[in-house]
Amino acid sequence: MPRRVLILVNQNKPQAIAALDGFSDVIKAHATLIDIVDAINPEHLPNPSDVDLVVALGGDGTILKAADHCLAMGCPLLGVNTGNVGFMAGYEIDTFQRDAHHLFDQTKELPLRLAHPLSAQLIHADGSKQSPMTALNEFVITAGPPYRIIQIDISIDDNPGPTVAGDGVMVSTPLGSTAYNVSAGGPIVAPGVNANIITPIAAHSLSFRPIVVPNDSAIRLTARQVNAEDSQGTCILVDGQPGPQLHKGDQILISKHANPVSFVVDPGVSYWSTLIRKMHWALAPNGHGINPHSK
């Protein structure tokens, strides 16, 4: 019996739209196509009970947005890259076409990799709370205008930690470790490691280093000193998207989300080969990768 498939596509990406017709034809040949919906601003999503698999066509931003929908629907996500890097994508167009007959056969087990999102609760200094937020890559406290140094107190499992003074701080998942985290000097953490990463952003200290903590740790970030300029200033970024503004005394409680997202991956491609091929991990200074097996 074929799987029932929902396609999510970024309608603003010409490459994704150009590939959509041929892409949907492949799905129709092997599965039941339920609907094609805009990944960024869906007018509606089908009943989760009518969908076996969500397929996202686009780059990392599209796949990240699709993962939010899959978390709500409880459906596995297969990302097909039409972007520039597509690090989060399980497949490229050609490998997707190659494996389609296996991927859409209900009798075949899907090759899955679980990713655990983060959940955050913002508690204002007056005790009021905002609705919980979810991030698959990271939560970031960013300085914002007028871009003076901010100070954030960190505690882990109610144990007081350091105060980071600088441009901000982020808490990242292993999936997000290759995004903003690595650009800020944080470590790459392999999928499957039950951990999260706390990384300072331009810390005003030579000794403040990123730290990796168990992903069941409760992380509390308290705004000690922030920027404020009308409706702008220090705020929370949720997977790169602007979130609530922060004021002095506000707290963010960050913990592991109750539910994981299931990503369909190409079993013939390892995480490490993707890291080398797409992120150019350990590329030699002359621009040529070093083959440890070459003589």
C-alpha positions in Angstrom: 0.0 0.0 0.0 1.5 3.4 -0.9 2.1 6.1 1.6 -0.1 9.2 1.8 2.1 12.2 1.2 1.8 15.9 1.9 4.2 18.2 -0.1 5.4 21.4 1.6 7.1 23.9 -0.8 8.4 27.4 -0.4 6.3 29.3 -2.9 8.9 32.2 -2.9 11.8 30.0 -4.1 12.0 29.8 -7.9 14.2 26.7 -7.8 11.7 24.9 -5.6 8.8 25.9 -7.9 10.7 24.9 -11.0 11.3 21.4 -9.6 7.8 21.0 -8.2 6.0 19.5 -11.3 8.6 16.7 -11.9 8.9 16.2 -8.1 5.1 15.7 -7.7 5.0 13.4 -10.7 7.6 11.1 -9.0 5.4 11.1 -5.8 2.2 10.4 -7.8 3.9 7.4 -9.4 4.8 5.8 -6.1 2.4 7.3 -3.5 -0.9 9.0 -2.8 -0.4 12.8 -3.0 -2.7 14.4 -0.4 -2.0 18.0 -1.1 0.6 20.6 -2.0 0.9 23.4 0.6 3.0 26.5 1.0 5.6 25.7 3.7 6.0 29.2 5.0 2.4 30.5 5.2 0.1 27.5 4.9 -3.6 28.4 4.5 -4.5 25.0 5.8 -2.9 21.7 6.7 -4.7 18.3 6.3 -5.8 16.2 9.2 -2.6 14.4 10.6 -4.5 11.1 10.5 -4.7 11.4 6.7 -0.9 11.9 6.2 1.9 9.3 6.5 4.8 11.4 5.4 5.5 15.1 4.8 8.0 15.9 2.0 9.5 19.4 2.1 11.0 20.8 -1.1 13.5 23.6 -0.6 16.5 24.7 1.4 17.3 24.6 5.1 14.9 27.5 5.9 12.0 25.6 4.2 12.9 22.4 5.9 13.1 24.1 9.3 9.7 25.6 8.9 8.3 22.3 7.7 9.7 20.6 10.8 7.5 22.9 12.9 4.4 21.6 11.1 5.6 18.0 11.4 6.1 18.5 15.1 2.5 19.7 15.4 1.1 16.9 13.1 3.3 14.1 14.5 4.4 13.1 11.0 7.9 12.2 9.8 9.7 14.7 7.5 11.6 14.0 4.3 13.6 17.1 3.1 14.6 17.3 -0.5 17.2 20.0 -1.2 16.7 22.6 -3.9 18.6 25.3 -2.0 22.3 26.3 -1.9 23.4 24.0 1.0 20.5 22.0 2.2 22.4 20.6 5.2 19.2 19.5 6.9 17.8 17.8 3.8 17.8 14.0 3.8 17.9 13.8 0.0 18.9 15.6 -3.1 16.6 15.5 -6.2 18.5 12.7 -7.9 18.8 10.5 -4.9 15.2 11.1 -4.0 14.1 9.9 -7.5 16.4 6.9 -7.1 14.9 5.8 -3.8 11.3 6.9 -4.3 9.9 3.3 -4.8 11.3 2.3 -1.4 10.4 5.5 0.5 6.8 5.4 -0.4 6.2 1.7 0.1 4.3 1.2 3.4 5.9 -2.3 3.8 9.3 -0.7 4.0 10.6 0.9 7.2 11.6 4.5 6.8 15.3 5.3 7.7 14.7 7.9 10.5 16.9 10.2 12.6 15.3 11.8 15.6 15.9 15.4 16.5 14.9 16.8 19.9 13.7 20.5 19.7 13.9 23.0 22.6 11.0 24.4 24.5 11.2 27.9 26.1 9.0 29.7 28.5 9.4 33.5 28.9 8.6 34.8 32.4 8.6 38.6 32.7 9.9 40.4 35.7 6.4 41.0 36.9 5.7 37.3 36.9 3.5 37.2 33.8 4.2 34.4 31.3 4.1 34.2 27.5 3.1 31.2 25.4 5.8 28.5 25.2 8.1 28.7 22.2 9.7 25.9 20.2 13.0 25.9 18.4 14.6 23.1 16.4 18.0 24.8 15.9 18.4 27.4 18.7 17.1 30.1 21.0 19.3 33.2 20.9 19.2 36.3 23.2 20.6 39.0 20.9 21.7 42.5 22.1 19.7 44.5 19.6 19.7 48.3 19.2 21.5 50.4 20.4 24.0 47.4 20.4 25.6 48.0 23.8 27.0 45.1 25.8 24.2 43.1 27.5 24.6 40.8 30.6 22.8 37.5 30.9 22.9 35.3 34.0 23.0 31.5 33.3 21.9 28.7 35.6 21.7 25.0 34.9 19.4 22.8 36.9 19.0 25.6 39.4 22.7 25.8 40.0 24.0 29.4 39.5 26.4 29.7 36.7 28.4 32.5 35.1 27.1 35.9 33.7 27.9 36.4 30.0 28.6 39.9 29.0 28.7 40.6 25.3 26.4 40.5 22.3 24.3 37.7 23.7 24.0 34.0 24.3 22.4 31.0 22.5 21.2 27.6 23.4 21.5 25.2 20.5 20.5 21.6 19.7 22.9 19.1 18.0 20.9 19.7 14.8 21.4 23.4 15.1 25.1 23.0 16.1 26.1 23.5 12.5 24.1 26.7 12.1 24.6 30.0 14.1 26.3 28.0 16.9 29.3 27.0 14.8 29.6 30.5 13.4 29.8 31.8 16.9 32.6 29.4 17.8 30.5 26.6 19.3 31.3 22.9 18.8 29.7 20.6 16.2 27.7 18.0 18.0 26.7 14.9 16.2 23.1 13.8 15.8 22.0 11.3 18.4 24.0 12.9 21.2 21.6 13.8 24.0 22.9 17.2 24.6 22.4 20.9 24.1 25.0 23.7 23.7 25.3 27.0 25.5 27.4 29.4 23.4 28.2 33.0 24.2 28.1 35.6 21.3 31.2 37.9 21.3 31.7 37.4 25.0 33.6 40.2 26.7 36.0 37.7 28.2 38.9 35.5 27.1 37.8 32.6 29.3 34.1 32.2 28.5 33.9 29.1 26.4 30.9 27.2 25.0 29.6 24.3 27.2 27.7 21.1 26.3 25.1 20.0 28.8 22.7 17.0 28.9 19.5 17.8 26.9 17.4 17.1 29.9 19.0 19.9 31.8 16.9 22.9 32.8 18.6 26.1 31.5 17.6 29.5 33.0 18.7 32.7 31.3 18.0 35.9 33.3 18.3 39.4 31.7 20.6 41.4 34.0 21.4 44.2 31.6 19.7 44.7 28.2 19.2 47.3 25.5 15.9 49.0 25.0 14.9 51.5 22.3 11.2 51.9 21.8 9.8 48.6 20.4 13.3 47.4 19.5 16.3 46.3 21.7 17.3 43.0 23.2 15.1 40.2 22.1 14.8 36.4 21.6 15.5 34.9 18.2 13.6 31.6 17.6 15.4 29.6 14.9 16.5 33.0 13.4 13.1 34.6 13.6 12.5 37.6 15.8 10.6 36.8 19.0 9.6 38.7 22.2 11.6 41.7 23.4 13.4 41.2 26.7 13.5 43.6 29.6 15.6 43.7 32.8 14.7 40.9 35.1 13.0 38.7 32.5 13.8 35.0 32.6 13.8 32.3 29.8 13.4 28.7 31.0 14.7 26.3 28.3 14.3 22.6 28.3 14.0 19.6 26.0 10.7 19.5 24.1 8.4 16.7 25.0 8.3 15.3 21.4 11.0 14.7 18.8 10.9 15.4 15.1 11.6 12.4 12.9 13.7 13.2 9.8 13.9 10.7 6.9 17.6 10.3 5.9 19.4 8.6 3.0 20.9 5.5 4.6 23.7 5.5 2.0 25.0 8.9 3.1 26.7 9.4 6.5 26.5 12.5 8.6 30.2 12.8 8.4 30.3 12.7 4.6 27.6 15.4 4.5 29.7 17.5 7.0 32.7 17.3 4.7 30.8 17.7 1.4 28.4 20.5 2.4 30.1 22.3 5.3 33.7 21.7 4.1 34.7 20.4 7.5 38.5 20.6 8.0 39.1 21.9 4.5 42.8 22.5 4.1 44.1 26.1 3.7 44.9 25.6 0.0 41.3 24.7 -0.6 41.9 21.0 -1.3 40.6 18.5 1.2 43.2 16.1 2.6 42.5 12.5 1.9 43.9 10.4 4.8 44.1 7.4 2.5 46.2 9.1 -0.2 49.9 8.7 -0.5 
